[in-house]
Amino acid sequence: MSSDGKKLFNILILGVSFMFIFTAFQTCGNIAQTVITNLNNTDFHGSGYTSMSIIYGVFSASNLISPSVVAIVGPQFSMVVSGIFYSLYIAVFIQPATWAFYTASVFIGIAAAVLWTAQGNCLTVNSDENTIGRNSGVFWALLQFSLFFGNLYIYFAWQGKTHISESDRRTVFIALTVISLVGTVLFFLIRKQEDTKAPGDEDSTNETLGESSSARNKMMRAVAAFKKSITLGFTKEMMLLSVTTAYTGLELTFFSGVYGTCIGAVNRFGSEEKSLIGLSGIFIGVGEILGGGIFGLLSKNSRFGRNPVVMLGILVHFVAFYLIFFNMPNDAPIAPMEGTDQVAYMIPSKEVAMLCSFLLGLGDSCFNTQLLSILGFLYSEDSAPAFAIFKFVQSICAAVAYFYSNYFLLQWQLLIMVIVGFLGTITFFTVEWEAAAALAARGSDYSSI
């Protein structure tokens, strides 16, 4: 197999592995608060929102050290170990205990930082400036199939249910744990590239990740990766992109946790309210897959770069927020186990709710595919630190959003996303224009990025 063929193979395996792991984890996150609400009359007293806040809080802090971890053990082994911790977190729901639930939340936060830093490194070293857009789109589309399969099962398995029984819960989470482990095993199929650079390497030598077995050399790599993360974090481009990244953290929390909870709390949806959570996840996944596929395939044919895609993303999200504001009761995110009988500015419509799910997924894919692409393009020599900063900002904002989701009414959550989304779009445009000017100055074709 040619070098380009091996790189594409690695991208496909990377995407499929993440698809399996996040089929389990995102389905888990989508139904966690609903499942926990049905447990709170037992000895279990955890909160899905609080757990996710812990996860993303630890996730954000752990991104400071994740480049060093990847530098020492390599991206492949980093992803394998991280996948195991994802599986353990999901397995906690088979027989929930409050202490185990929150402890697992801490460990998966650490694992997530390492997993995504290794993913960014793997994506970058298997791409060049001509293929980074395509590979980002392919990876994102494969990853987002995770929203489709798990939620499709939830939709049919929970059809007509108003209460989630112990048997229902165990069946779902045993299956999700096995699916997560399958994705973890697939990481072993990724083939190392001869020109792979370890995070923190300063030169462009052809050392393979983990080639040196000396403890001293590995420690030097770890320290170099940490220093590079700090340095990159204060560059103009990274600070501007951090505003865009912050928005993706806020809307990630909303579509992956809060919106499904809102749908499940609307009593006017009748006996379908719980199964609609799964259907909502399917429509989010369709939007994500469509966006990732289209923007990946068309990336090489775009004469205008990334800005039009990001503009489409913010417009799609603004339409979704407007419709959600009119369709969903204001107290839906914080409704009790009995749900809410309130009505917003229209009678709650299942069709409008599912349309909004699709728009949320499509808009999210617009932002994330372009952020992955521009980071891989701007920081091809420092991919692990750059992606660690990206995940640091995204996860800390997600943690903040999960925390205030326990208290804020729907209208305030939507308003926060509108303001940050608008600012993030402007800052992304600024970085993209500067990247285009730099390319023009050295005579490269802007449409190739």
Residue pairs with C-beta under 8 A, 6 or more apart in sequence:
1 9
3 193
6 191
6 193
7 126
7 127
7 131
7 193
8 126
8 135
9 191
10 122
10 126
10 190
10 191
10 193
11 123
11 126
11 127
11 135
11 138
11 139
12 138
12 142
13 186
13 187
13 189
13 190
14 119
14 122
14 123
14 126
14 139
14 190
15 138
15 139
15 140
15 141
15 142
15 143
16 142
16 183
16 186
17 79
17 83
17 183
17 184
17 186
17 187
17 190
18 119
18 139
18 142
18 143
18 146
18 183
19 142
19 143
19 144
19 145
19 146
19 183
20 146
20 179
20 180
20 182
20 183
20 184
20 186
21 83
21 86
21 146
21 179
21 180
21 183
21 184
22 143
22 146
22 147
22 183
23 145
23 146
23 147
23 149
23 150
23 176
23 179
23 180
23 183
24 86
24 87
24 90
24 146
24 150
24 176
24 177
24 179
24 180
24 183
25 86
25 89
25 90
25 146
25 176
25 180
26 146
26 147
26 150
26 256
26 281
27 146
27 147
27 150
27 151
27 153
27 154
27 172
27 176
27 281
28 89
28 90
28 93
28 173
28 176
29 48
29 52
29 256
29 257
30 150
30 151
30 154
30 256
30 257
30 260
30 277
30 278
30 280
30 281
31 154
31 172
31 260
31 277
31 278
32 48
32 51
32 52
32 93
32 257
33 47
33 48
33 49
33 257
33 260
33 261
34 164
34 260
34 261
34 264
34 274
34 277
35 48
35 93
35 164
35 169
36 44
36 46
36 47
36 48
36 96
37 337
38 163
38 164
38 169
38 337
39 46
39 96
40 337
43 98
44 96
44 97
44 98
44 101
45 98
46 96
46 98
46 101
46 102
47 406
48 257
48 261
49 257
49 402
49 403
49 405
49 406
50 102
50 402
50 403
50 406
51 101
51 102
51 105
52 105
52 253
52 257
52 398
52 399
52 402
53 399
53 400
53 402
53 403
54 102
54 105
54 106
54 109
54 399
55 105
55 108
55 109
55 112
55 399
56 109
56 249
56 253
56 395
56 396
56 398
56 399
56 402
57 109
57 395
57 396
57 399
58 105
58 106
58 109
58 110
58 113
59 109
59 110
59 112
59 113
59 391
59 395
59 396
59 398
59 399
60 113
60 391
60 392
60 393
60 395
60 396
60 399
61 109
62 109
62 110
62 112
62 113
62 114
63 113
63 117
63 229
63 388
63 389
63 391
63 392
63 395
64 226
64 229
64 388
64 392
65 113
65 226
66 113
66 114
66 116
66 117
66 118
66 384
66 388
66 391
67 117
67 199
67 200
67 222
67 225
67 226
67 228
67 229
67 384
67 385
67 388
68 199
68 200
68 221
68 222
68 223
68 225
68 226
69 78
69 114
69 117
69 222
70 78
70 114
70 117
70 118
70 121
70 199
70 225
70 384
71 198
71 199
71 200
71 218
71 221
71 222
71 224
71 225
71 384
72 218
72 219
72 221
72 222
73 81
73 210
74 198
74 209
74 210
75 118
75 119
75 121
75 122
75 209
75 384
76 118
76 122
76 187
76 188
76 190
76 192
78 114
78 115
78 117
78 118
79 114
79 115
79 118
79 119
79 122
79 184
79 187
80 184
80 187
80 188
81 111
81 114
82 111
82 112
82 114
82 115
82 118
83 111
83 115
83 180
83 181
83 183
83 184
83 187
84 111
84 181
84 184
85 107
85 108
85 110
85 111
86 108
86 111
86 112
86 115
86 180
86 184
87 177
87 180
87 181
87 184
88 104
88 107
88 108
89 104
89 105
89 107
89 108
90 173
90 176
90 177
90 180
91 173
91 177
92 100
92 101
92 104
93 169
93 173
94 169
94 170
94 173
94 174
94 177
95 170
109 395
112 391
112 395
113 388
113 391
113 392
113 395
116 387
116 388
116 391
117 199
117 384
117 387
117 388
117 391
118 384
119 387
120 372
120 375
120 376
120 383
120 384
120 386
120 387
120 388
120 390
120 391
121 199
121 209
121 383
121 384
121 387
122 190
123 132
123 135
123 136
123 139
123 372
123 376
123 383
124 132
124 376
124 379
124 380
124 383
124 387
125 193
125 195
125 196
125 197
125 209
125 383
126 135
126 193
127 135
127 136
127 376
128 380
129 377
129 380
129 444
129 448
129 449
130 300
130 448
132 373
132 376
132 377
132 380
132 449
133 295
133 296
133 299
133 300
133 302
133 373
133 449
134 296
134 297
134 299
134 300
135 296
135 376
136 296
136 299
136 369
136 372
136 373
136 376
137 292
137 293
137 294
137 295
137 296
137 297
137 299
137 369
137 373
138 292
138 293
138 296
139 292
139 372
140 288
140 291
140 292
140 296
140 365
140 368
140 369
140 372
141 288
141 289
141 291
141 292
141 293
141 296
141 365
142 292
143 288
143 292
144 285
144 288
144 289
144 292
144 361
144 365
145 285
145 289
146 285
147 281
147 282
147 284
147 285
147 288
147 361
148 281
148 282
148 285
148 286
148 289
150 176
150 179
150 278
150 281
151 277
151 278
151 279
151 280
151 281
151 282
151 284
151 285
152 278
152 282
153 172
153 175
153 278
154 172
154 275
154 277
154 278
154 281
155 275
155 276
155 278
155 279
155 282
156 275
156 278
157 168
157 171
157 172
157 278
158 164
158 168
158 274
158 275
158 277
158 278
159 272
159 275
160 271
160 272
160 275
161 168
161 271
161 274
161 275
162 271
162 273
162 274
164 274
192 208
192 209
193 208
194 206
194 208
195 206
196 207
196 208
196 209
197 204
197 205
197 207
197 209
197 381
197 383
198 207
198 209
198 210
198 221
199 221
199 225
199 228
199 382
199 383
199 384
199 385
200 220
200 221
200 222
200 223
200 224
200 225
200 226
200 227
200 228
200 384
200 385
201 207
201 221
201 224
202 224
204 381
212 218
225 384
225 385
228 382
228 385
229 385
229 388
229 389
232 238
232 379
232 382
232 385
232 386
232 389
233 239
233 389
233 392
237 378
237 431
237 434
238 386
238 389
240 427
240 428
240 430
240 431
241 371
241 374
241 375
241 390
241 427
241 428
241 431
242 389
242 393
243 420
243 423
243 424
243 427
243 428
244 310
244 367
244 371
244 424
244 425
244 427
244 428
245 371
245 390
245 393
245 394
245 397
245 424
246 393
246 394
246 397
246 420
246 424
247 367
247 397
247 417
247 420
247 421
247 423
247 424
248 364
248 367
248 368
248 371
248 394
248 397
248 424
249 393
249 394
249 395
249 396
249 397
249 398
249 400
249 401
250 397
250 398
250 400
250 401
250 416
250 417
250 420
250 421
251 317
251 360
251 363
251 364
251 367
251 417
251 421
252 364
252 394
252 398
252 401
253 397
253 398
253 401
253 402
253 405
254 360
254 401
254 413
254 417
255 284
255 357
255 360
255 361
255 364
257 402
257 405
258 333
258 401
258 405
258 413
259 280
259 324
259 356
259 357
259 360
260 277
260 280
260 281
261 277
261 332
261 333
262 324
262 328
262 329
262 332
262 333
262 410
263 269
263 273
263 276
263 277
263 280
263 328
263 332
263 353
264 273
264 274
264 276
264 277
264 339
265 273
265 329
265 332
265 333
265 335
265 339
265 340
266 273
266 328
266 329
266 332
266 339
266 340
266 348
267 273
267 338
267 339
267 340
267 341
268 341
268 343
268 347
268 348
269 276
269 348
269 350
272 350
273 339
276 350
276 353
276 354
279 354
279 357
280 353
280 354
280 357
281 357
282 357
283 354
283 355
283 357
283 358
283 361
284 357
284 358
284 360
284 361
284 364
285 361
286 358
286 361
287 357
287 358
287 359
287 360
287 361
287 362
287 363
287 364
287 365
288 361
288 362
288 364
288 365
289 361
289 365
290 362
290 365
291 361
291 362
291 363
291 364
291 365
291 366
291 369
292 365
292 369
295 309
295 365
295 366
295 369
295 370
296 369
299 373
299 449
300 447
300 448
301 447
302 308
302 309
302 447
303 446
303 447
304 447
305 432
305 435
305 436
305 446
305 447
305 449
306 370
306 373
306 374
306 428
306 432
306 449
307 428
307 429
307 432
307 433
309 366
309 369
309 370
310 366
310 367
310 370
310 425
310 428
310 429
310 432
311 425
312 363
312 366
313 362
313 363
313 364
313 365
313 366
313 367
313 370
313 425
314 363
314 366
314 421
314 422
314 424
314 425
316 359
316 362
316 363
316 366
317 359
317 360
317 363
317 364
317 417
317 421
318 418
318 421
319 359
320 356
320 359
320 360
320 363
321 414
321 417
321 418
323 352
323 355
323 356
323 359
324 356
324 410
324 414
325 344
325 345
325 410
325 411
325 414
326 344
326 345
326 346
326 352
327 344
327 346
327 348
327 349
327 352
327 353
327 356
328 344
328 348
328 353
328 410
329 335
329 340
329 342
329 343
329 344
329 348
329 410
330 342
330 344
330 409
330 410
330 411
331 340
331 342
331 409
331 410
332 340
332 342
332 410
333 405
333 408
333 409
333 410
333 413
334 405
334 406
334 407
334 408
334 409
346 352
367 424
370 428
371 390
371 428
373 449
374 428
374 431
374 432
374 435
375 383
375 386
375 387
375 390
376 383
377 435
377 449
378 386
378 431
378 435
379 385
379 386
401 413
401 416
404 413
405 413
408 416
435 449
436 446
439 445
439 446
439 449
440 446
